[in-house]
Amino acid sequence: MNTNGIEPAIEVKNLDIVYNAGKSNEARALDNINLKIYPNEYVIFYGPSGCGKSTLLYSIAGFQHPTEGQVIVGGQDINAIKRKEKDDFRRRKIGMIFQSFFLIPTLNILGNVCLPQAFLGVDLENREEAGTKLLERFGIAEHAEKFDTELSGGQRQRVAIARALVNNPDIIIADEPVGNLDSRSAFNVMSILRELNEKDKKTVILVTHDPSHLSFGNRVFYMQDGKIVKTEEILERKKATLKGAQEELVKKEILSPELQMLMRAFQNFSPAQLGMLLIPFKAQELVSHIFFNVPDEQIKLACNKLQDVISGRASVADLEKMLDQREEKGGLGWDKRNVKKFVGRLEEILGVSGKLDLGDVEKSSKMVADYLIKSFHLDFTPDRVTKLVRAIGLRLGNELSVIEFRKALDRPVSEGGLGFDRRVATRLARELEIIMLVKYSG
């Protein structure tokens, strides 16, 4: 989509949402979200359950107040206006569609569709006329006098869509709208949303965890752990030439800076490893980094167990037992000294990675510097400690590449570097990359 000269319909700036901030049960739902959605776009927030996509959707709708950042709709910061104004904004500007329909059981179908207009003060005759036209459009006018319990799931969702449209909003927001529907009804609802975008020129925002829905949108924001990790834009739709075939999509992929940083540092890492494949990749890299000269078959077994440790299904003690136990008892029979070395290094890396907070680079840089100085037995003057902390901070903030960071470590002190031997500089740089990889959550 060419956006030159077009003002965004929605702009999200540096959006953070933290629940129970400062408490032991603090949880970060959204982490520095930045995006723009343009008029008449159809965008999709896609990711697994708990990734923050619905929280982002409700932030845009004005239901969720941010901890930090702004949500600007139509040039207006919706969190800077009074509650009454925000309610009016939602009624006129946004149509909401939910997975659970939320139809009012004491109202008939026409009454449900017309309800939003009643809050705007539209008289009964005019709002029933508007509601009837929408019911006719979606093929359910004959059910106008029925109640929601008399309709199928697909019919109830069409009623909910009609209700969302009755005030003629510019923006349609749909949160998992087909989650309770059979495949045929789901396809019908998805087709209606595309029609609203293409024919009615509505801006449509869809939340889904179903990959089969991604072809309906113009842009897809892939989310993981409160972050947008990838954006995919559909540049062209080529109609299928064979009957029953799907249209061909020409796409452009935009990766987050964090993901690009990992790909530069680990050449065998790719976006395909996001999600389910990320933990196996972390396990492989950790084993390779900590322990060498072990048969590939044993490396694979150790990696499998380490995946369980990383994902929380097993403890480090469970891993240590497997590595130490004799092969006839199901273990790997590694030398006890090597096992202790491996487990010790693993606990060090997991510990420092667990404390890493990229929201507080200054504190994290000092913590990592202290760890490296202790682990590598570095004898540092205060001035060199300061330089190391600064270099680590620049790397954590993605202001230095891994190559630039390594060069800063082995550059002579007289030239502003830290004066490390090249081999030591490489080991330190690699250690930091491993720590960042383990911290990265996709």
KOLMARFI-789278 format. One record per residue (C-alpha): residue in three letters; residue number from 1; x, y, z. Coordinates in steps of 0.1 Angstrom, whole numbers. Layout:
N
+------+------+-------+-------+-------+
: resn : resi :     x :     y :     z :
+------+------+-------+-------+-------+
:  ALA :  NUM :     X :     Y :     Z :
...
+------+------+-------+-------+-------+
//
This chain:
442
+------+------+-------+-------+-------+
: resn : resi :     x :     y :     z :
+------+------+-------+-------+-------+
:  MET :    1 :     0 :     0 :     0 :
:  ASN :    2 :    14 :    34 :   -10 :
:  THR :    3 :     9 :    56 :    20 :
:  ASN :    4 :    27 :    87 :     7 :
:  GLY :    5 :     8 :   118 :    18 :
:  ILE :    6 :   -19 :    97 :    36 :
:  GLU :    7 :   -26 :   104 :    72 :
:  PRO :    8 :   -30 :    73 :    93 :
:  ALA :    9 :   -65 :    65 :   106 :
:  ILE :   10 :   -48 :    50 :   137 :
:  GLU :   11 :   -13 :    55 :   151 :
:  VAL :   12 :     1 :    36 :   181 :
:  LYS :   13 :    32 :    52 :   197 :
:  ASN :   14 :    55 :    35 :   222 :
:  LEU :   15 :    26 :    16 :   238 :
:  ASP :   16 :    33 :    -3 :   270 :
:  ILE :   17 :     7 :   -21 :   291 :
:  VAL :   18 :    19 :   -35 :   324 :
:  TYR :   19 :    -4 :   -52 :   349 :
:  ASN :   20 :     5 :   -50 :   386 :
:  ALA :   21 :    35 :   -28 :   379 :
:  GLY :   22 :    61 :   -30 :   406 :
:  LYS :   23 :    46 :   -60 :   423 :
:  SER :   24 :    58 :   -96 :   425 :
:  ASN :   25 :    32 :  -106 :   399 :
:  GLU :   26 :    40 :   -79 :   374 :
:  ALA :   27 :    31 :   -89 :   339 :
:  ARG :   28 :    39 :   -70 :   307 :
:  ALA :   29 :    11 :   -74 :   282 :
:  LEU :   30 :    24 :   -50 :   255 :
:  ASP :   31 :    60 :   -39 :   250 :
:  ASN :   32 :    68 :    -7 :   231 :
:  ILE :   33 :    43 :   -12 :   203 :
:  ASN :   34 :    46 :    12 :   173 :
:  LEU :   35 :    23 :    10 :   143 :
:  LYS :   36 :     2 :    29 :   118 :
:  ILE :   37 :   -30 :    18 :   102 :
:  TYR :   38 :   -43 :    37 :    72 :
:  PRO :   39 :   -78 :    44 :    60 :
:  ASN :   40 :   -95 :    15 :    42 :
:  GLU :   41 :   -68 :   -10 :    53 :
:  TYR :   42 :   -76 :   -46 :    65 :
:  VAL :   43 :   -50 :   -55 :    91 :
:  ILE :   44 :   -47 :   -86 :   111 :
:  PHE :   45 :   -31 :   -91 :   146 :
:  TYR :   46 :   -19 :  -127 :   145 :
:  GLY :   47 :    -3 :  -149 :   172 :
:  PRO :   48 :    -8 :  -175 :   199 :
:  SER :   49 :   -31 :  -171 :   229 :
:  GLY :   50 :   -16 :  -147 :   254 :
:  CYS :   51 :     7 :  -128 :   229 :
:  GLY :   52 :   -11 :   -95 :   235 :
:  LYS :   53 :   -31 :   -92 :   203 :
:  SER :   54 :   -65 :   -87 :   220 :
:  THR :   55 :   -50 :   -62 :   245 :
:  LEU :   56 :   -37 :   -42 :   216 :
:  LEU :   57 :   -71 :   -43 :   199 :
:  TYR :   58 :   -88 :   -31 :   231 :
:  SER :   59 :   -62 :    -4 :   234 :
:  ILE :   60 :   -71 :     9 :   200 :
:  ALA :   61 :  -108 :     8 :   209 :
:  GLY :   62 :  -101 :    28 :   240 :
:  PHE :   63 :  -112 :     0 :   265 :
:  GLN :   64 :   -76 :    -5 :   278 :
:  HIS :   65 :   -57 :    25 :   292 :
:  PRO :   66 :   -19 :    23 :   285 :
:  THR :   67 :     8 :    23 :   311 :
:  GLU :   68 :    29 :    43 :   287 :
:  GLY :   69 :    24 :    56 :   251 :
:  GLN :   70 :    -4 :    69 :   230 :
:  VAL :   71 :   -32 :    56 :   208 :
:  ILE :   72 :   -42 :    83 :   182 :
:  VAL :   73 :   -74 :    77 :   162 :
:  GLY :   74 :   -84 :   103 :   136 :
:  GLY :   75 :   -56 :   126 :   149 :
:  GLN :   76 :   -69 :   125 :   185 :
:  ASP :   77 :   -52 :   108 :   215 :
:  ILE :   78 :   -82 :    88 :   227 :
:  ASN :   79 :   -67 :    85 :   262 :
:  ALA :   80 :   -65 :   123 :   267 :
:  ILE :   81 :  -102 :   128 :   264 :
:  LYS :   82 :  -129 :   126 :   290 :
:  ARG :   83 :  -148 :    94 :   296 :
:  LYS :   84 :  -181 :   107 :   281 :
:  GLU :   85 :  -163 :   119 :   250 :
:  LYS :   86 :  -145 :    85 :   247 :
:  ASP :   87 :  -179 :    67 :   249 :
:  ASP :   88 :  -193 :    89 :   222 :
:  PHE :   89 :  -161 :    83 :   201 :
:  ARG :   90 :  -166 :    46 :   203 :
:  ARG :   91 :  -203 :    47 :   194 :
:  ARG :   92 :  -196 :    68 :   163 :
:  LYS :   93 :  -162 :    58 :   151 :
:  ILE :   94 :  -158 :    21 :   160 :
:  GLY :   95 :  -179 :   -10 :   154 :
:  MET :   96 :  -170 :   -40 :   177 :
:  ILE :   97 :  -175 :   -77 :   168 :
:  PHE :   98 :  -167 :  -103 :   195 :
:  GLN :   99 :  -163 :  -140 :   195 :
:  SER :  100 :  -192 :  -145 :   219 :
:  PHE :  101 :  -217 :  -122 :   200 :
:  PHE :  102 :  -229 :  -105 :   233 :
:  LEU :  103 :  -265 :  -102 :   220 :
:  ILE :  104 :  -290 :   -90 :   247 :
:  PRO :  105 :  -314 :  -120 :   253 :
:  THR :  106 :  -343 :   -98 :   263 :
:  LEU :  107 :  -343 :   -79 :   230 :
:  ASN :  108 :  -353 :   -94 :   196 :
:  ILE :  109 :  -329 :   -94 :   167 :
:  LEU :  110 :  -340 :   -61 :   153 :
:  GLY :  111 :  -338 :   -45 :   188 :
:  ASN :  112 :  -302 :   -57 :   192 :
:  VAL :  113 :  -292 :   -43 :   159 :
:  CYS :  114 :  -308 :    -9 :   166 :
:  LEU :  115 :  -295 :    -6 :   201 :
:  PRO :  116 :  -264 :    15 :   194 :
:  GLN :  117 :  -286 :    41 :   176 :
:  ALA :  118 :  -308 :    45 :   207 :
:  PHE :  119 :  -277 :    57 :   226 :
:  LEU :  120 :  -273 :    84 :   199 :
:  GLY :  121 :  -308 :    96 :   203 :
:  VAL :  122 :  -321 :    84 :   169 :
:  ASP :  123 :  -359 :    80 :   169 :
:  LEU :  124 :  -374 :    45 :   168 :
:  GLU :  125 :  -387 :    47 :   132 :
:  ASN :  126 :  -354 :    57 :   118 :
:  ARG :  127 :  -333 :    33 :   137 :
:  GLU :  128 :  -356 :     4 :   129 :
:  GLU :  129 :  -354 :    14 :    92 :
:  ALA :  130 :  -315 :    14 :    94 :
:  GLY :  131 :  -315 :   -20 :   113 :
:  THR :  132 :  -339 :   -36 :    88 :
:  LYS :  133 :  -317 :   -26 :    58 :
:  LEU :  134 :  -287 :   -43 :    75 :
:  LEU :  135 :  -306 :   -74 :    83 :
:  GLU :  136 :  -317 :   -76 :    47 :
:  ARG :  137 :  -282 :   -71 :    35 :
:  PHE :  138 :  -270 :  -101 :    55 :
:  GLY :  139 :  -299 :  -123 :    46 :
:  ILE :  140 :  -315 :  -125 :    81 :
:  ALA :  141 :  -344 :  -100 :    78 :
:  GLU :  142 :  -369 :  -129 :    82 :
:  HIS :  143 :  -355 :  -134 :   118 :
:  ALA :  144 :  -360 :   -98 :   129 :
:  GLU :  145 :  -387 :  -106 :   155 :
:  LYS :  146 :  -369 :  -137 :   168 :
:  PHE :  147 :  -346 :  -139 :   198 :
:  ASP :  148 :  -309 :  -149 :   197 :
:  THR :  149 :  -315 :  -184 :   211 :
:  GLU :  150 :  -336 :  -192 :   180 :
:  LEU :  151 :  -307 :  -185 :   156 :
:  SER :  152 :  -276 :  -205 :   147 :
:  GLY :  153 :  -241 :  -193 :   156 :
:  GLY :  154 :  -235 :  -180 :   121 :
:  GLN :  155 :  -267 :  -161 :   121 :
:  ARG :  156 :  -261 :  -146 :   155 :
:  GLN :  157 :  -227 :  -134 :   143 :
:  ARG :  158 :  -243 :  -117 :   113 :
:  VAL :  159 :  -266 :  -100 :   137 :
:  ALA :  160 :  -236 :   -88 :   157 :
:  ILE :  161 :  -220 :   -75 :   125 :
:  ALA :  162 :  -251 :   -56 :   116 :
:  ARG :  163 :  -252 :   -41 :   151 :
:  ALA :  164 :  -215 :   -30 :   147 :
:  LEU :  165 :  -224 :   -13 :   114 :
:  VAL :  166 :  -257 :     5 :   123 :
:  ASN :  167 :  -239 :    37 :   133 :
:  ASN :  168 :  -219 :    36 :   101 :
:  PRO :  169 :  -184 :    37 :   119 :
:  ASP :  170 :  -152 :    41 :    99 :
:  ILE :  171 :  -134 :    13 :   118 :
:  ILE :  172 :  -145 :   -23 :   123 :
:  ILE :  173 :  -127 :   -42 :   151 :
:  ALA :  174 :  -132 :   -80 :   152 :
:  ASP :  175 :  -118 :  -101 :   181 :
:  GLU :  176 :  -117 :  -138 :   171 :
:  PRO :  177 :  -151 :  -133 :   154 :
:  VAL :  178 :  -154 :  -169 :   141 :
:  GLY :  179 :  -140 :  -187 :   171 :
:  ASN :  180 :  -174 :  -203 :   180 :
:  LEU :  181 :  -185 :  -210 :   144 :
:  ASP :  182 :  -183 :  -241 :   121 :
:  SER :  183 :  -160 :  -238 :    91 :
:  ARG :  184 :  -188 :  -228 :    66 :
:  SER :  185 :  -202 :  -201 :    89 :
:  ALA :  186 :  -167 :  -189 :    96 :
:  PHE :  187 :  -159 :  -185 :    59 :
:  ASN :  188 :  -192 :  -165 :    55 :
:  VAL :  189 :  -183 :  -141 :    83 :
:  MET :  190 :  -147 :  -137 :    70 :
:  SER :  191 :  -161 :  -129 :    35 :
:  ILE :  192 :  -184 :  -103 :    50 :
:  LEU :  193 :  -154 :   -86 :    67 :
:  ARG :  194 :  -136 :   -85 :    34 :
:  GLU :  195 :  -166 :   -71 :    17 :
:  LEU :  196 :  -169 :   -44 :    43 :
:  ASN :  197 :  -133 :   -35 :    36 :
:  GLU :  198 :  -134 :   -37 :    -2 :
:  LYS :  199 :  -169 :   -25 :    -9 :
:  ASP :  200 :  -178 :    -3 :    20 :
:  LYS :  201 :  -142 :    11 :    24 :
:  LYS :  202 :  -142 :     3 :    61 :
:  THR :  203 :  -109 :     1 :    80 :
:  VAL :  204 :  -110 :   -35 :    94 :
:  ILE :  205 :   -88 :   -48 :   123 :
:  LEU :  206 :   -90 :   -85 :   129 :
:  VAL :  207 :   -75 :  -105 :   158 :
:  THR :  208 :   -70 :  -142 :   151 :
:  HIS :  209 :   -48 :  -172 :   159 :
:  ASP :  210 :   -59 :  -191 :   128 :
:  PRO :  211 :   -33 :  -190 :   100 :
:  SER :  212 :   -60 :  -197 :    74 :
:  HIS :  213 :   -74 :  -162 :    80 :
:  LEU :  214 :   -42 :  -144 :    71 :
:  SER :  215 :   -50 :  -142 :    33 :
:  PHE :  216 :   -80 :  -120 :    40 :
:  GLY :  217 :   -60 :   -90 :    52 :
:  ASN :  218 :   -37 :   -64 :    35 :
:  ARG :  219 :   -12 :   -64 :    63 :
:  VAL :  220 :    -5 :   -89 :    91 :
:  PHE :  221 :    12 :   -80 :   123 :
:  TYR :  222 :    28 :  -111 :   139 :
:  MET :  223 :    28 :  -109 :   177 :
:  GLN :  224 :    47 :  -128 :   203 :
:  ASP :  225 :    50 :  -120 :   240 :
:  GLY :  226 :    36 :   -85 :   237 :
:  LYS :  227 :    58 :   -75 :   207 :
:  ILE :  228 :    53 :   -72 :   170 :
:  VAL :  229 :    80 :   -95 :   157 :
:  LYS :  230 :    72 :   -94 :   120 :
:  THR :  231 :    49 :   -74 :    96 :
:  GLU :  232 :    37 :   -90 :    63 :
:  GLU :  233 :    22 :   -69 :    36 :
:  ILE :  234 :     2 :   -83 :     6 :
:  LEU :  235 :    14 :   -64 :   -24 :
:  GLU :  236 :    -7 :   -82 :   -50 :
:  ARG :  237 :   -35 :  -107 :   -52 :
:  LYS :  238 :   -34 :  -129 :   -84 :
:  LYS :  239 :   -67 :  -146 :   -91 :
:  ALA :  240 :   -66 :  -184 :   -95 :
:  THR :  241 :   -68 :  -196 :  -130 :
:  LEU :  242 :   -80 :  -231 :  -121 :
:  LYS :  243 :  -114 :  -239 :  -106 :
:  GLY :  244 :  -112 :  -244 :   -69 :
:  ALA :  245 :   -76 :  -231 :   -66 :
:  GLN :  246 :   -67 :  -203 :   -42 :
:  GLU :  247 :   -56 :  -169 :   -52 :
:  GLU :  248 :   -19 :  -163 :   -53 :
:  LEU :  249 :    -5 :  -137 :   -29 :
:  VAL :  250 :    26 :  -116 :   -35 :
:  LYS :  251 :    39 :  -106 :    -1 :
:  LYS :  252 :    66 :   -83 :    15 :
:  GLU :  253 :    80 :   -92 :    49 :
:  ILE :  254 :    93 :   -66 :    74 :
:  LEU :  255 :   111 :   -80 :   104 :
:  SER :  256 :   115 :   -63 :   138 :
:  PRO :  257 :   149 :   -48 :   147 :
:  GLU :  258 :   153 :   -75 :   174 :
:  LEU :  259 :   147 :  -103 :   150 :
:  GLN :  260 :   171 :   -87 :   124 :
:  MET :  261 :   197 :   -84 :   151 :
:  LEU :  262 :   195 :  -121 :   159 :
:  MET :  263 :   197 :  -131 :   123 :
:  ARG :  264 :   229 :  -111 :   119 :
:  ALA :  265 :   244 :  -126 :   150 :
:  PHE :  266 :   233 :  -162 :   143 :
:  GLN :  267 :   235 :  -169 :   106 :
:  ASN :  268 :   216 :  -202 :   109 :
:  PHE :  269 :   186 :  -184 :   125 :
:  SER :  270 :   156 :  -175 :   104 :
:  PRO :  271 :   120 :  -161 :   109 :
:  ALA :  272 :   108 :  -197 :   103 :
:  GLN :  273 :   121 :  -206 :   137 :
:  LEU :  274 :    98 :  -182 :   155 :
:  GLY :  275 :    72 :  -198 :   177 :
:  MET :  276 :    75 :  -236 :   182 :
:  LEU :  277 :   110 :  -238 :   166 :
:  LEU :  278 :   126 :  -210 :   187 :
:  ILE :  279 :   132 :  -231 :   219 :
:  PRO :  280 :   149 :  -260 :   199 :
:  PHE :  281 :   172 :  -234 :   183 :
:  LYS :  282 :   180 :  -219 :   217 :
:  ALA :  283 :   188 :  -254 :   231 :
:  GLN :  284 :   210 :  -263 :   202 :
:  GLU :  285 :   230 :  -230 :   204 :
:  LEU :  286 :   234 :  -233 :   242 :
:  VAL :  287 :   247 :  -269 :   240 :
:  SER :  288 :   270 :  -260 :   212 :
:  HIS :  289 :   283 :  -229 :   230 :
:  ILE :  290 :   289 :  -246 :   264 :
:  PHE :  291 :   300 :  -281 :   254 :
:  PHE :  292 :   319 :  -295 :   224 :
:  ASN :  293 :   334 :  -328 :   213 :
:  VAL :  294 :   303 :  -348 :   221 :
:  PRO :  295 :   287 :  -373 :   196 :
:  ASP :  296 :   258 :  -357 :   176 :
:  GLU :  297 :   233 :  -383 :   189 :
:  GLN :  298 :   241 :  -373 :   225 :
:  ILE :  299 :   240 :  -336 :   216 :
:  LYS :  300 :   205 :  -341 :   202 :
:  LEU :  301 :   194 :  -359 :   234 :
:  ALA :  302 :   209 :  -332 :   256 :
:  CYS :  303 :   192 :  -305 :   234 :
:  ASN :  304 :   158 :  -322 :   238 :
:  LYS :  305 :   161 :  -322 :   276 :
:  LEU :  306 :   174 :  -286 :   275 :
:  GLN :  307 :   143 :  -276 :   256 :
:  ASP :  308 :   123 :  -289 :   285 :
:  VAL :  309 :   144 :  -268 :   309 :
:  ILE :  310 :   140 :  -236 :   287 :
:  SER :  311 :   102 :  -241 :   284 :
:  GLY :  312 :    98 :  -248 :   321 :
:  ARG :  313 :    88 :  -285 :   318 :
:  ALA :  314 :   120 :  -297 :   336 :
:  SER :  315 :   146 :  -283 :   360 :
:  VAL :  316 :   183 :  -279 :   356 :
:  ALA :  317 :   186 :  -307 :   382 :
:  ASP :  318 :   166 :  -330 :   359 :
:  LEU :  319 :   190 :  -322 :   331 :
:  GLU :  320 :   220 :  -328 :   353 :
:  LYS :  321 :   207 :  -362 :   363 :
:  MET :  322 :   202 :  -373 :   327 :
:  LEU :  323 :   237 :  -362 :   317 :
:  ASP :  324 :   253 :  -379 :   347 :
:  GLN :  325 :   234 :  -411 :   348 :
:  ARG :  326 :   248 :  -443 :   331 :
:  GLU :  327 :   235 :  -451 :   296 :
:  GLU :  328 :   220 :  -484 :   307 :
:  LYS :  329 :   197 :  -464 :   330 :
:  GLY :  330 :   187 :  -440 :   303 :
:  GLY :  331 :   213 :  -413 :   308 :
:  LEU :  332 :   242 :  -402 :   287 :
:  GLY :  333 :   270 :  -412 :   311 :
:  TRP :  334 :   290 :  -380 :   307 :
:  ASP :  335 :   321 :  -374 :   328 :
:  LYS :  336 :   310 :  -359 :   361 :
:  ARG :  337 :   335 :  -331 :   358 :
:  ASN :  338 :   321 :  -322 :   323 :
:  VAL :  339 :   285 :  -324 :   336 :
:  LYS :  340 :   293 :  -300 :   365 :
:  LYS :  341 :   310 :  -276 :   341 :
:  PHE :  342 :   281 :  -278 :   317 :
:  VAL :  343 :   254 :  -273 :   343 :
:  GLY :  344 :   273 :  -246 :   361 :
:  ARG :  345 :   277 :  -226 :   328 :
:  LEU :  346 :   241 :  -232 :   320 :
:  GLU :  347 :   229 :  -219 :   353 :
:  GLU :  348 :   251 :  -188 :   349 :
:  ILE :  349 :   237 :  -180 :   315 :
:  LEU :  350 :   201 :  -187 :   324 :
:  GLY :  351 :   205 :  -166 :   355 :
:  VAL :  352 :   220 :  -135 :   339 :
:  SER :  353 :   196 :  -138 :   309 :
:  GLY :  354 :   166 :  -140 :   334 :
:  LYS :  355 :   177 :  -107 :   350 :
:  LEU :  356 :   182 :   -89 :   316 :
:  ASP :  357 :   157 :   -60 :   312 :
:  LEU :  358 :   159 :   -44 :   278 :
:  GLY :  359 :   135 :   -17 :   292 :
:  ASP :  360 :   164 :    -6 :   315 :
:  VAL :  361 :   195 :    -9 :   294 :
:  GLU :  362 :   217 :    11 :   318 :
:  LYS :  363 :   210 :   -13 :   347 :
:  SER :  364 :   212 :   -44 :   325 :
:  SER :  365 :   245 :   -32 :   310 :
:  LYS :  366 :   261 :   -29 :   344 :
:  MET :  367 :   247 :   -63 :   355 :
:  VAL :  368 :   261 :   -81 :   323 :
:  ALA :  369 :   294 :   -63 :   326 :
:  ASP :  370 :   298 :   -75 :   362 :
:  TYR :  371 :   289 :  -111 :   351 :
:  LEU :  372 :   315 :  -110 :   322 :
:  ILE :  373 :   342 :   -96 :   345 :
:  LYS :  374 :   336 :  -123 :   370 :
:  SER :  375 :   331 :  -152 :   346 :
:  PHE :  376 :   361 :  -144 :   325 :
:  HIS :  377 :   383 :  -134 :   354 :
:  LEU :  378 :   390 :   -99 :   339 :
:  ASP :  379 :   413 :   -75 :   358 :
:  PHE :  380 :   398 :   -41 :   350 :
:  THR :  381 :   404 :    -5 :   360 :
:  PRO :  382 :   373 :    15 :   367 :
:  ASP :  383 :   378 :    33 :   334 :
:  ARG :  384 :   377 :     1 :   314 :
:  VAL :  385 :   347 :   -11 :   334 :
:  THR :  386 :   329 :    21 :   323 :
:  LYS :  387 :   339 :    15 :   287 :
:  LEU :  388 :   327 :   -21 :   288 :
:  VAL :  389 :   293 :   -11 :   303 :
:  ARG :  390 :   289 :    15 :   276 :
:  ALA :  391 :   297 :   -10 :   248 :
:  ILE :  392 :   273 :   -36 :   262 :
:  GLY :  393 :   246 :    -9 :   265 :
:  LEU :  394 :   250 :     0 :   228 :
:  ARG :  395 :   248 :   -36 :   218 :
:  LEU :  396 :   217 :   -43 :   240 :
:  GLY :  397 :   201 :   -12 :   224 :
:  ASN :  398 :   209 :   -25 :   189 :
:  GLU :  399 :   231 :     5 :   182 :
:  LEU :  400 :   261 :   -17 :   176 :
:  SER :  401 :   262 :   -48 :   155 :
:  VAL :  402 :   279 :   -80 :   169 :
:  ILE :  403 :   309 :   -72 :   146 :
:  GLU :  404 :   311 :   -36 :   158 :
:  PHE :  405 :   308 :   -48 :   194 :
:  ARG :  406 :   337 :   -73 :   190 :
:  LYS :  407 :   358 :   -46 :   173 :
:  ALA :  408 :   352 :   -23 :   203 :
:  LEU :  409 :   365 :   -50 :   226 :
:  ASP :  410 :   397 :   -58 :   207 :
:  ARG :  411 :   405 :   -22 :   195 :
:  PRO :  412 :   436 :    -8 :   213 :
:  VAL :  413 :   430 :    13 :   244 :
:  SER :  414 :   449 :    42 :   228 :
:  GLU :  415 :   422 :    42 :   201 :
:  GLY :  416 :   393 :    42 :   226 :
:  GLY :  417 :   388 :     4 :   227 :
:  LEU :  418 :   392 :   -21 :   255 :
:  GLY :  419 :   424 :   -37 :   242 :
:  PHE :  420 :   414 :   -73 :   245 :
:  ASP :  421 :   431 :  -101 :   227 :
:  ARG :  422 :   411 :  -110 :   196 :
:  ARG :  423 :   402 :  -145 :   210 :
:  VAL :  424 :   390 :  -131 :   243 :
:  ALA :  425 :   370 :  -104 :   225 :
:  THR :  426 :   353 :  -131 :   203 :
:  ARG :  427 :   345 :  -152 :   234 :
:  LEU :  428 :   330 :  -122 :   252 :
:  ALA :  429 :   310 :  -111 :   222 :
:  ARG :  430 :   297 :  -146 :   217 :
:  GLU :  431 :   287 :  -148 :   254 :
:  LEU :  432 :   267 :  -117 :   251 :
:  GLU :  433 :   249 :  -129 :   220 :
:  ILE :  434 :   240 :  -162 :   237 :
:  ILE :  435 :   226 :  -142 :   267 :
:  MET :  436 :   205 :  -121 :   244 :
:  LEU :  437 :   193 :  -151 :   224 :
:  VAL :  438 :   181 :  -169 :   256 :
:  LYS :  439 :   163 :  -137 :   266 :
:  TYR :  440 :   146 :  -132 :   233 :
:  SER :  441 :   110 :  -144 :   234 :
:  GLY :  442 :   101 :  -141 :   197 :
+------+------+-------+-------+-------+
//
